[in-house]
């Protein structure tokens, strides 16, 4: 005849299982926390190329992309390689040509600054069959440029508001956290945004705007 387990053994067995479950839950919670921390760190770590791109709009060119600058370098290299006949007639330079040359010179000057920041671009331009690598590199750089502009705009949102509050002491102080009420509807902002020849103190101007 089989003996039934004693109540003491059953209670001890149940307690042991409960303790194991609690220990496992703690381990799971700990692992989940570590995974969450690692994920957060990875989100904040940018690639070195992208970080390098953040310097371009401050040190090389505010408005031109890295790919436009490299195309100008390519254009100059091809132009230098072409042989111009000595008997080529010299024609008068038009204003449009002068403006184009000015833009090209500005782009090349920015390109020279760009390769100081990222010298490998010049090497990639000289390397045959490196178009795909160069395109990927430039894409990463331009991604860094865009994120840098986003950061600048985010900072300006509260810095400009703070400057206006300190300089003009408006009755309606501008919020440092939002763009609300920062347009023409705000007396000080409206005065700063309208052209200098406009008399902002004229009530008719307010209604027209």
N, CA, C and O of each residue as an XYZ file, in Angstrom:
836
protein
N       0.850     -1.179      0.000
C       0.000      0.000      0.000
C       0.899      1.247      0.000
O       1.774      1.392      0.854
N       0.664      2.168     -0.998
C       1.499      3.366     -1.140
C       1.201      4.354     -0.041
O       0.058      4.553      0.369
N       2.281      4.968      0.423
C       2.127      5.979      1.465
C       1.920      7.343      0.827
O       2.620      7.691     -0.124
N       0.990      8.103      1.321
C       0.746      9.454      0.794
C       1.820     10.380      1.352
O       2.261     10.208      2.489
N       2.259     11.401      0.526
C       3.312     12.314      0.989
C       2.852     13.106      2.197
O       1.695     13.511      2.304
N       3.772     13.309      3.079
C       3.430     14.041      4.302
C       3.158     15.501      3.956
O       3.735     16.023      3.001
N       2.290     16.169      4.714
C       1.990     17.591      4.484
C       3.225     18.462      4.560
O       3.320     19.476      3.869
N       4.199     18.061      5.420
C       5.406     18.857      5.587
C       6.237     18.886      4.311
O       6.772     19.924      3.920
N       6.338     17.673      3.643
C       7.104     17.579      2.388
C       6.446     18.400      1.295
O       7.137     19.081      0.537
N       5.125     18.351      1.198
C       4.398     19.101      0.160
C       4.603     20.597      0.337
O       4.846     21.315     -0.632
N       4.507     21.065      1.577
C       4.681     22.486      1.851
C       6.087     22.947      1.489
O       6.275     24.021      0.917
N       7.074     22.116      1.834
C       8.470     22.449      1.531
C       8.710     22.505      0.034
O       9.419     23.379     -0.463
N       8.094     21.534     -0.697
C       8.262     21.493     -2.158
C       7.651     22.725     -2.817
O       8.243     23.302     -3.729
N       6.469     23.127     -2.358
C       5.778     24.302     -2.916
C       6.597     25.563     -2.645
O       6.727     26.416     -3.522
N       7.145     25.685     -1.446
C       7.953     26.846     -1.087
C       9.197     26.946     -1.963
O       9.604     28.034     -2.370
N       9.794     25.778     -2.245
C      10.990     25.755     -3.080
C      10.679     26.226     -4.500
O      11.446     26.987     -5.089
N       9.556     25.773     -5.042
C       9.144     26.178     -6.394
C       8.881     27.677     -6.436
O       9.271     28.354     -7.387
N       8.220     28.192     -5.407
C       7.924     29.627     -5.350
C       9.204     30.450     -5.325
O       9.313     31.479     -5.991
N      10.190     29.966     -4.526
C      11.460     30.689     -4.448
C      12.183     30.698     -5.798
O      12.771     31.703     -6.198
N      12.125     29.537     -6.499
C      12.752     29.460     -7.820
C      12.078     30.419     -8.804
O      12.747     31.093     -9.587
N      10.748     30.467     -8.751
C       9.999     31.374     -9.635
C      10.358     32.834     -9.376
O      10.527     33.618    -10.310
N      10.474     33.191     -8.088
C      10.828     34.569     -7.724
C      12.230     34.905     -8.229
O      12.474     35.999     -8.739
N      13.158     33.933     -8.076
C      14.537     34.151     -8.535
C      14.586     34.325    -10.049
O      15.314     35.175    -10.560
N      13.793     33.501    -10.772
C      13.752     33.594    -12.239
C      13.168     34.930    -12.688
O      13.663     35.545    -13.632
N      12.119     35.372    -12.012
C      11.502     36.662    -12.354
C      12.489     37.810    -12.164
O      12.541     38.747    -12.960
N      13.280     37.711    -11.077
C      14.284     38.753    -10.838
C      15.321     38.781    -11.960
O      15.718     39.849    -12.426
N      15.756     37.584    -12.390
C      16.742     37.502    -13.470
C      16.168     38.074    -14.767
O      16.843     38.801    -15.497
N      14.911     37.730    -15.035
C      14.250     38.224    -16.256
C      14.151     39.742    -16.225
O      14.444     40.413    -17.214
N      13.733     40.277    -15.079
C      13.624     41.738    -14.948
C      14.977     42.421    -15.130
O      15.078     43.479    -15.751
N      16.009     41.795    -14.576
C      17.357     42.343    -14.685
C      17.826     42.335    -16.136
O      18.401     43.314    -16.612
N      17.577     41.213    -16.849
C      17.964     41.098    -18.252
C      17.201     42.095    -19.122
O      17.776     42.717    -20.015
N      15.903     42.241    -18.854
C      15.091     43.198    -19.615
C      15.612     44.623    -19.435
O      15.641     45.410    -20.381
N      16.022     44.940    -18.209
C      16.558     46.275    -17.930
C      17.869     46.499    -18.679
O      18.112     47.580    -19.216
N      18.720     45.451    -18.710
C      19.997     45.567    -19.428
C      19.772     45.756    -20.931
O      20.459     46.552    -21.571
N      18.806     45.019    -21.487
C      18.483     45.140    -22.912
C      17.984     46.545    -23.225
O      18.362     47.142    -24.233
N      17.123     47.069    -22.337
C      16.577     48.419    -22.531
C      17.689     49.470    -22.495
O      17.689     50.409    -23.292
N      18.650     49.306    -21.554
C      19.762     50.250    -21.452
C      20.650     50.204    -22.687
O      21.088     51.240    -23.186
N      20.915     48.975    -23.183
C      21.733     48.831    -24.389
C      21.052     49.448    -25.603
O      21.700     50.098    -26.423
N      19.742     49.243    -25.715
C      18.986     49.812    -26.837
C      19.038     51.331    -26.800
O      19.191     51.978    -27.837
N      18.908     51.907    -25.595
C      18.952     53.362    -25.445
C      20.323     53.906    -25.839
O      20.421     54.941    -26.499
N      21.384     53.199    -25.429
C      22.743     53.639    -25.771
C      22.958     53.605    -27.273
O      23.560     54.519    -27.836
N      22.458     52.535    -27.942
C      22.644     52.411    -29.379
C      21.918     53.512    -30.138
O      22.382     53.961    -31.186
N      20.765     53.952    -29.602
C      20.014     55.027    -30.263
C      20.790     56.335    -30.224
O      20.713     57.133    -31.158
N      21.542     56.559    -29.139
C      22.226     57.832    -28.959
C      23.605     57.861    -29.601
O      24.180     58.937    -29.766
N      24.153     56.697    -29.970
C      25.484     56.635    -30.563
C      25.359     56.749    -32.079
O      24.787     55.868    -32.721
N      25.888     57.826    -32.653
C      25.854     58.018    -34.092
C      27.142     57.471    -34.699
O      28.153     57.328    -34.012
N      27.092     57.166    -36.001
C      28.286     56.673    -36.675
C      29.302     57.812    -36.773
O      28.918     58.980    -36.819
N      30.616     57.475    -36.805
C      31.642     58.523    -36.904
C      31.452     59.404    -38.133
O      31.699     60.609    -38.082
N      31.004     58.793    -39.259
C      30.811     59.567    -40.489
C      29.690     60.585    -40.294
O      29.804     61.736    -40.713
N      28.600     60.144    -39.650
C      27.474     61.057    -39.413
C      27.889     62.201    -38.493
O      27.499     63.348    -38.708
N      28.683     61.886    -37.465
C      29.169     62.931    -36.558
C      30.074     63.915    -37.305
O      30.050     65.119    -37.047
N      30.874     63.377    -38.238
C      31.743     64.226    -39.047
C      30.908     65.168    -39.906
O      31.265     66.329    -40.105
N      29.789     64.651    -40.413
C      28.910     65.458    -41.255
C      28.333     66.649    -40.522
O      27.997     67.656    -41.144
N      28.213     66.550    -39.205
C      27.648     67.657    -38.428
C      28.544     68.894    -38.463
O      28.089     70.001    -38.175
N      29.819     68.706    -38.816
C      30.734     69.845    -38.880
C      30.673     70.567    -40.224
O      31.135     71.701    -40.342
N      30.099     69.908    -41.244
C      30.160     70.465    -42.598
C      29.442     71.796    -42.702
O      29.998     72.754    -43.239
N      28.208     71.875    -42.195
C      27.442     73.111    -42.372
C      27.989     74.251    -41.514
O      27.582     75.401    -41.680
N      28.909     73.939    -40.598
C      29.519     74.995    -39.789
C      30.890     75.404    -40.333
O      31.280     76.566    -40.220
N      31.623     74.452    -40.924
C      32.998     74.730    -41.336
C      33.209     74.794    -42.843
O      34.152     75.439    -43.302
N      32.349     74.138    -43.622
C      32.556     74.097    -45.073
C      31.516     74.917    -45.827
O      31.863     75.892    -46.494
N      30.252     74.533    -45.728
C      29.201     75.245    -46.463
C      27.885     75.141    -45.712
O      27.496     74.063    -45.263
N      27.205     76.270    -45.583
C      25.929     76.283    -44.851
C      24.807     75.640    -45.655
O      23.905     75.017    -45.097
N      24.877     75.800    -46.987
C      23.711     75.444    -47.789
C      23.966     74.343    -48.827
O      23.046     73.605    -49.179
N      25.196     74.228    -49.315
C      25.483     73.224    -50.341
C      25.721     71.854    -49.698
O      26.289     71.753    -48.611
N      25.276     70.806    -50.395
C      25.508     69.455    -49.892
C      26.918     69.001    -50.274
O      27.555     69.568    -51.161
N      27.379     67.972    -49.583
C      28.719     67.442    -49.854
C      28.817     66.912    -51.278
O      29.869     67.030    -51.906
N      27.737     66.328    -51.798
C      27.769     65.781    -53.158
C      27.903     66.892    -54.202
O      28.580     66.711    -55.214
N      27.255     68.052    -53.959
C      27.379     69.196    -54.878
C      28.820     69.702    -54.892
O      29.349     70.052    -55.947
N      29.449     69.741    -53.727
C      30.834     70.219    -53.636
C      31.786     69.282    -54.371
O      32.708     69.737    -55.049
N      31.565     67.966    -54.239
C      32.450     67.017    -54.928
C      32.235     67.066    -56.444
O      33.174     66.847    -57.209
N      31.003     67.351    -56.880
C      30.744     67.474    -58.322
C      31.483     68.671    -58.905
O      31.964     68.622    -60.037
N      31.570     69.747    -58.125
C      32.325     70.920    -58.586
C      33.807     70.589    -58.706
O      34.463     71.048    -59.640
N      34.343     69.807    -57.786
C      35.746     69.380    -57.869
C      35.958     68.517    -59.104
O      36.964     68.654    -59.799
N      35.001     67.620    -59.375
C      35.060     66.787    -60.595
C      35.045     67.660    -61.844
O      35.824     67.442    -62.772
N      34.161     68.639    -61.860
C      34.029     69.512    -63.037
C      35.342     70.233    -63.302
O      35.769     70.340    -64.452
N      35.980     70.722    -62.260
C      37.248     71.445    -62.427
C      38.346     70.506    -62.911
O      39.166     70.885    -63.747
N      38.362     69.296    -62.392
C      39.382     68.329    -62.810
C      39.246     68.009    -64.293
O      40.243     67.917    -65.010
N      38.001     67.838    -64.753
C      37.765     67.555    -66.172
C      38.126     68.757    -67.040
O      38.703     68.605    -68.117
N      37.781     69.958    -66.561
C      38.092     71.171    -67.320
C      39.598     71.373    -67.442
O      40.083     71.795    -68.492
N      40.338     71.074    -66.377
C      41.798     71.223    -66.402
C      42.440     70.215    -67.348
O      43.495     70.470    -67.928
N      41.771     69.045    -67.497
C      42.325     67.995    -68.359
C      42.102     68.283    -69.840
O      42.811     67.746    -70.691
N      41.113     69.133    -70.153
C      40.819     69.450    -71.555
C      41.871     70.405    -72.114
O      42.310     71.343    -71.448
N      42.259     70.135    -73.355
C      43.222     71.012    -74.019
C      42.461     72.075    -74.802
O      41.621     71.758    -75.643
N      42.761     73.325    -74.518
C      42.114     74.439    -75.213
C      43.050     74.934    -76.310
O      44.185     75.314    -76.021
N      42.596     74.937    -77.567
C      43.455     75.412    -78.662
C      43.917     76.855    -78.438
O      43.168     77.690    -77.930
N      45.148     77.127    -78.823
C      45.708     78.460    -78.585
C      44.978     79.552    -79.357
O      44.946     80.706    -78.929
N      44.386     79.184    -80.504
C      43.716     80.194    -81.324
C      42.247     80.384    -80.949
O      41.497     81.007    -81.700
N      41.816     79.842    -79.764
C      40.434     80.019    -79.321
C      40.173     81.507    -79.079
O      40.885     82.146    -78.304
N      39.142     82.064    -79.751
C      38.883     83.505    -79.586
C      38.393     83.832    -78.182
O      37.650     83.057    -77.580
N      38.803     84.963    -77.671
C      38.373     85.413    -76.351
C      37.082     86.209    -76.527
O      37.040     87.187    -77.273
N      36.032     85.778    -75.830
C      34.739     86.451    -75.944
C      34.451     87.253    -74.674
O      35.008     86.983    -73.610
N      33.584     88.228    -74.810
C      33.212     89.058    -73.652
C      32.459     88.218    -72.631
O      31.654     87.358    -72.988
N      32.727     88.473    -71.381
C      32.091     87.724    -70.298
C      30.793     88.428    -69.903
O      30.775     89.628    -69.630
N      29.713     87.653    -69.878
C      28.420     88.228    -69.508
C      28.261     88.215    -67.984
O      28.998     87.532    -67.272
N      27.276     88.990    -67.503
C      27.003     89.040    -66.062
C      26.596     87.660    -65.554
O      26.974     87.258    -64.454
N      25.821     86.941    -66.365
C      25.379     85.604    -65.958
C      26.571     84.680    -65.763
O      26.613     83.899    -64.813
N      27.554     84.775    -66.682
C      28.756     83.943    -66.569
C      29.576     84.317    -65.333
O      30.158     83.453    -64.679
N      29.613     85.599    -65.028
C      30.325     86.055    -63.820
C      29.663     85.480    -62.573
O      30.348     85.023    -61.657
N      28.317     85.502    -62.536
C      27.581     84.962    -61.385
C      27.812     83.461    -61.245
O      27.990     82.950    -60.140
N      27.805     82.758    -62.387
C      28.036     81.306    -62.359
C      29.440     81.011    -61.838
O      29.633     80.111    -61.020
N      30.418     81.779    -62.320
C      31.806     81.575    -61.878
C      31.951     81.832    -60.388
O      32.700     81.136    -59.702
N      31.232     82.832    -59.887
C      31.287     83.152    -58.456
C      30.751     81.974    -57.631
O      31.337     81.603    -56.614
N      29.641     81.398    -58.078
C      29.065     80.243    -57.383
C      30.026     79.066    -57.420
O      30.228     78.382    -56.416
N      30.624     78.834    -58.600
C      31.572     77.721    -58.743
C      32.795     77.907    -57.854
O      33.281     76.951    -57.250
N      33.290     79.136    -57.774
C      34.449     79.416    -56.911
C      34.091     79.190    -55.443
O      34.885     78.644    -54.677
N      32.893     79.612    -55.065
C      32.458     79.428    -53.676
C      32.348     77.942    -53.348
O      32.742     77.505    -52.267
N      31.804     77.167    -54.297
C      31.668     75.727    -54.063
C      33.031     75.052    -53.966
O      33.235     74.168    -53.135
N      33.965     75.474    -54.824
C      35.288     74.841    -54.785
C      36.023     75.202    -53.506
O      36.728     74.371    -52.932
N      35.860     76.440    -53.061
C      36.458     76.853    -51.790
C      35.895     76.007    -50.645
O      36.632     75.586    -49.754
N      34.576     75.763    -50.677
C      33.946     74.918    -49.651
C      34.434     73.478    -49.766
O      34.605     72.798    -48.755
N      34.664     73.001    -51.020
C      35.178     71.637    -51.219
C      36.568     71.501    -50.586
O      36.862     70.497    -49.937
N      37.417     72.513    -50.777
C      38.766     72.468    -50.185
C      38.691     72.365    -48.663
O      39.477     71.659    -48.031
N      37.728     73.085    -48.092
C      37.539     72.996    -46.638
C      36.978     71.626    -46.251
O      37.321     71.073    -45.206
N      36.111     71.091    -47.112
C      35.506     69.777    -46.849
C      36.561     68.678    -46.767
O      36.508     67.831    -45.875
N      37.519     68.689    -47.697
C      38.518     67.609    -47.683
C      39.544     67.789    -46.559
O      40.297     66.867    -46.246
N      39.567     68.981    -45.957
C      40.358     69.130    -44.724
C      39.666     68.376    -43.584
O      40.316     67.761    -42.738
N      38.317     68.441    -43.586
C      37.554     67.749    -42.546
C      37.528     66.244    -42.810
O      37.687     65.440    -41.892
N      37.324     65.874    -44.080
C      37.214     64.451    -44.457
C      38.140     64.174    -45.639
O      37.673     64.113    -46.776
N      39.444     64.005    -45.397
C      40.416     63.839    -46.492
C      40.190     62.608    -47.360
O      40.653     62.556    -48.499
N      39.477     61.612    -46.823
C      39.270     60.392    -47.616
C      38.393     60.652    -48.843
O      38.406     59.860    -49.786
N      37.626     61.761    -48.843
C      36.790     62.074    -50.008
C      37.667     62.299    -51.236
O      37.356     61.810    -52.322
N      38.762     63.039    -51.065
C      39.670     63.296    -52.186
C      40.253     61.993    -52.718
O      40.412     61.824    -53.927
N      40.573     61.066    -51.802
C      41.117     59.775    -52.221
C      40.069     58.961    -52.985
O      40.384     58.321    -53.989
N      38.821     58.990    -52.502
C      37.757     58.250    -53.177
C      37.485     58.804    -54.567
O      37.175     58.047    -55.486
N      37.598     60.127    -54.729
C      37.381     60.740    -56.046
C      38.445     60.279    -57.048
O      38.175     60.180    -58.245
N      39.643     60.001    -56.556
C      40.734     59.567    -57.437
C      40.704     58.066    -57.704
O      41.348     57.584    -58.635
N      39.948     57.321    -56.879
C      39.948     55.857    -56.979
C      38.949     55.390    -58.033
O      37.772     55.742    -57.955
N      39.392     54.603    -59.021
C      38.463     54.087    -60.034
C      37.422     53.144    -59.403
O      37.723     52.425    -58.450
N      36.219     53.159    -59.937
C      35.128     52.260    -59.499
C      34.792     52.420    -58.018
O      34.402     51.454    -57.362
N      34.940     53.621    -57.495
C      34.602     53.851    -56.081
C      33.342     54.700    -55.942
O      33.080     55.260    -54.878
N      32.552     54.794    -57.036
C      31.364     55.665    -57.010
C      30.372     55.267    -55.926
O      29.827     56.119    -55.224
N      30.140     53.943    -55.795
C      29.152     53.470    -54.808
C      29.618     53.769    -53.374
O      28.831     54.187    -52.525
N      30.903     53.546    -53.129
C      31.449     53.814    -51.783
C      31.360     55.304    -51.480
O      30.974     55.699    -50.380
N      31.721     56.132    -52.466
C      31.670     57.582    -52.272
C      30.233     58.043    -52.034
O      29.976     58.879    -51.167
N      29.295     57.489    -52.814
C      27.879     57.882    -52.665
C      27.374     57.532    -51.268
O      26.665     58.328    -50.652
N      27.734     56.344    -50.758
C      27.317     55.933    -49.417
C      27.939     56.842    -48.361
O      27.279     57.226    -47.396
N      29.213     57.184    -48.550
C      29.920     58.048    -47.598
C      29.278     59.432    -47.560
O      29.053     59.989    -46.486
N      28.984     59.982    -48.740
C      28.379     61.312    -48.817
C      26.974     61.309    -48.224
O      26.547     62.284    -47.605
N      26.262     60.199    -48.420
C      24.909     60.085    -47.845
C      24.964     60.156    -46.324
O      24.136     60.814    -45.694
N      25.952     59.470    -45.736
C      26.116     59.504    -44.280
C      26.492     60.906    -43.791
O      25.998     61.379    -42.768
N      27.380     61.555    -44.551
C      27.781     62.911    -44.184
C      26.581     63.852    -44.196
O      26.395     64.649    -43.276
N      25.762     63.750    -45.255
C      24.612     64.649    -45.384
C      23.556     64.357    -44.321
O      22.820     65.250    -43.903
N      23.490     63.101    -43.889
C      22.599     62.766    -42.776
C      23.057     63.495    -41.508
O      22.236     63.979    -40.729
N      24.375     63.566    -41.313
C      24.915     64.306    -40.176
C      24.643     65.798    -40.278
O      24.362     66.455    -39.276
N      24.726     66.338    -41.510
C      24.423     67.755    -41.727
C      22.980     68.049    -41.325
O      22.708     69.024    -40.624
N      22.051     67.190    -41.778
C      20.623     67.403    -41.475
C      20.346     67.336    -39.979
O      19.575     68.137    -39.451
N      20.977     66.380    -39.294
C      20.744     66.265    -37.850
C      21.329     67.468    -37.118
O      20.792     67.898    -36.097
N      22.435     68.015    -37.643
C      23.034     69.198    -37.033
C      22.100     70.394    -37.155
O      21.944     71.165    -36.209
N      21.475     70.548    -38.335
C      20.526     71.658    -38.528
C      19.323     71.503    -37.601
O      18.819     72.483    -37.054
N      18.868     70.258    -37.431
C      17.737     70.015    -36.526
C      18.088     70.423    -35.105
O      17.281     71.041    -34.410
N      19.314     70.069    -34.669
C      19.769     70.446    -33.320
C      19.837     71.968    -33.184
O      19.426     72.526    -32.166
N      20.363     72.638    -34.224
C      20.479     74.099    -34.178
C      19.110     74.757    -34.069
O      18.907     75.676    -33.277
N      18.165     74.262    -34.892
C      16.811     74.839    -34.864
C      16.150     74.628    -33.507
O      15.437     75.495    -33.001
N      16.404     73.450    -32.930
C      15.814     73.145    -31.624
C      16.352     74.101    -30.556
O      15.606     74.565    -29.694
N      17.657     74.388    -30.625
C      18.256     75.309    -29.650
C      17.780     76.742    -29.873
O      17.527     77.486    -28.925
N      17.665     77.115    -31.161
C      17.255     78.491    -31.474
C      15.848     78.782    -30.963
O      15.529     79.920    -30.617
N      15.007     77.745    -30.918
C      13.617     77.943    -30.507
C      13.534     78.640    -29.165
O      12.720     79.545    -28.979
N      14.374     78.222    -28.227
C      14.309     78.853    -26.906
C      15.318     79.987    -26.737
O      15.091     80.899    -25.942
N      16.447     79.943    -27.486
C      17.437     81.002    -27.346
C      16.913     82.338    -27.884
O      17.120     83.382    -27.267
N      16.228     82.301    -29.045
C      15.673     83.534    -29.607
C      14.584     84.082    -28.690
O      14.520     85.285    -28.434
N      13.731     83.184    -28.200
C      12.663     83.626    -27.281
C      13.260     84.255    -26.023
O      12.758     85.264    -25.529
N      14.324     83.659    -25.513
C      14.964     84.187    -24.306
C      15.576     85.567    -24.579
O      15.492     86.469    -23.746
N      16.196     85.718    -25.766
C      16.794     87.009    -26.130
C      15.718     88.095    -26.227
O      15.913     89.205    -25.732
N      14.581     87.778    -26.863
C      13.497     88.763    -26.997
C      12.943     89.137    -25.622
O      12.701     90.312    -25.344
N      12.747     88.148    -24.775
C      12.239     88.437    -23.418
C      13.188     89.362    -22.651
O      12.747     90.291    -21.975
N      14.488     89.101    -22.762
C      15.472     89.895    -22.021
C      15.649     91.292    -22.621
O      15.854     92.265    -21.896
N      15.568     91.381    -23.957
C      15.849     92.658    -24.619
C      14.648     93.603    -24.631
O      14.813     94.819    -24.525
N      13.439     93.048    -24.759
C      12.254     93.909    -24.950
C      11.266     93.866    -23.782
O      10.366     94.701    -23.693
N      11.436     92.906    -22.903
C      10.546     92.776    -21.737
C       9.055     92.875    -22.124
O       8.340     93.724    -21.593
N       8.589     92.022    -23.036
C       7.189     92.107    -23.471
C       6.223     91.729    -22.348
O       6.559     90.964    -21.444
N       5.013     92.290    -22.433
C       3.994     91.926    -21.435
C       3.691     90.439    -21.532
O       3.625     89.738    -20.522
N       3.505     89.959    -22.786
C       3.311     88.520    -23.020
C       4.682     87.898    -23.241
O       5.179     87.884    -24.368
N       5.294     87.388    -22.194
C       6.615     86.774    -22.346
C       6.513     85.532    -23.211
O       5.567     84.754    -23.088
N       7.500     85.350    -24.091
C       7.491     84.217    -25.010
C       7.873     82.940    -24.278
O       8.752     82.933    -23.417
N       7.190     81.858    -24.642
C       7.501     80.559    -24.044
C       8.839     80.057    -24.571
O       9.157     80.241    -25.746
N       9.614     79.429    -23.710
C      10.902     78.853    -24.113
C      10.754     77.417    -24.585
O      11.736     76.775    -24.956
N       9.519     76.911    -24.571
C       9.316     75.501    -24.914
C       8.479     75.297    -26.174
O       8.401     74.181    -26.687
N       7.854     76.360    -26.677
C       7.021     76.177    -27.866
C       7.038     77.428    -28.723
O       7.410     78.511    -28.272
N       6.616     77.248    -30.004
C       6.564     78.368    -30.949
C       5.242     79.131    -30.847
O       5.036     80.100    -31.579
N       4.362     78.719    -29.972
C       3.048     79.354    -29.863
C       3.196     80.845    -29.566
O       4.009     81.246    -28.733
N       2.396     81.660    -30.260
C       2.352     83.109    -30.035
C       3.689     83.792    -30.347
O       4.023     84.808    -29.736
N       4.459     83.233    -31.305
C       5.739     83.843    -31.670
C       5.707     84.419    -33.084
O       6.759     84.630    -33.687
N       4.520     84.674    -33.614
C       4.403     85.224    -34.959
C       3.979     86.676    -34.953
O       4.247     87.415    -34.005
N       3.304     87.079    -36.038
C       2.878     88.470    -36.183
C       1.841     88.874    -35.146
O       1.652     90.062    -34.885
N       1.162     87.884    -34.550
C       0.142     88.218    -33.551
C       0.753     88.757    -32.259
O       0.068     89.397    -31.460
N       2.045     88.494    -32.059
C       2.739     89.010    -30.870
C       3.326     90.371    -31.205
O       3.977     90.526    -32.238
N       3.106     91.357    -30.347
C       3.486     92.740    -30.660
C       4.981     92.880    -30.962
O       5.350     93.486    -31.968
N       5.836     92.334    -30.112
C       7.283     92.473    -30.312
C       7.746     91.661    -31.521
O       8.541     92.148    -32.325
N       7.257     90.432    -31.656
C       7.647     89.585    -32.791
C       7.192     90.219    -34.106
O       7.930     90.214    -35.092
N       5.962     90.769    -34.114
C       5.462     91.422    -35.312
C       6.336     92.598    -35.716
O       6.615     92.789    -36.900
N       6.774     93.391    -34.735
C       7.648     94.542    -35.018
C       8.973     94.072    -35.631
O       9.502     94.717    -36.537
N       9.506     92.952    -35.139
C      10.787     92.442    -35.643
C      10.653     91.755    -37.000
O      11.591     91.762    -37.797
N       9.501     91.168    -37.260
C       9.309     90.409    -38.497
C       8.948     91.278    -39.693
O       9.253     90.911    -40.827
N       8.313     92.408    -39.471
C       7.890     93.250    -40.588
C       9.065     94.063    -41.126
O       9.995     94.365    -40.379
N       9.036     94.429    -42.438
C      10.127     95.223    -43.035
C      10.310     96.549    -42.312
O       9.385     97.055    -41.676
N      11.516     97.109    -42.414
C      11.859     98.305    -41.650
C      11.032     99.519    -42.071
O      10.790    100.422    -41.270
N      10.591     99.532    -43.358
C       9.822    100.689    -43.824
C       8.371    100.673    -43.336
O       7.639    101.645    -43.523
N       7.964     99.581    -42.717
C       6.594     99.472    -42.208
C       6.514    100.080    -40.804
O       7.319     99.762    -39.929
N       5.525    100.961    -40.609
C       5.320    101.576    -39.293
C       4.445    100.649    -38.441
O       3.222    100.633    -38.577
N       5.088     99.886    -37.569
C       4.354     98.895    -36.780
C       3.406     99.546    -35.766
O       2.471     98.907    -35.283
N       3.652    100.799    -35.455
C       2.785    101.509    -34.499
C       1.464    101.958    -35.138
O       0.542    102.382    -34.442
N       1.386    101.858    -36.474
C       0.154    102.218    -37.186
C      -0.858    101.080    -37.030
O      -0.596     99.955    -37.455
N      -2.014    101.369    -36.421
C      -3.021    100.327    -36.174
C      -3.567     99.741    -37.468
O      -3.953     98.573    -37.509
N      -3.601    100.556    -38.535
C      -4.066    100.048    -39.829
C      -3.145     98.939    -40.344
O      -3.592     97.980    -40.972
N      -1.861     99.094    -40.064
C      -0.893     98.060    -40.462
C      -1.205     96.759    -39.727
O      -1.175     95.687    -40.331
N      -1.498     96.841    -38.453
C      -1.840     95.656    -37.658
C      -3.023     94.932    -38.279
O      -2.999     93.709    -38.421
N      -4.052     95.673    -38.647
C      -5.259     95.056    -39.198
C      -4.973     94.451    -40.568
O      -5.494     93.385    -40.898
N      -4.152     95.120    -41.360
C      -3.824     94.611    -42.698
C      -3.013     93.324    -42.605
O      -3.203     92.401    -43.397
N      -2.126     93.273    -41.648
C      -1.286     92.082    -41.471
C      -2.115     90.939    -40.919
O      -1.591     89.847    -40.699
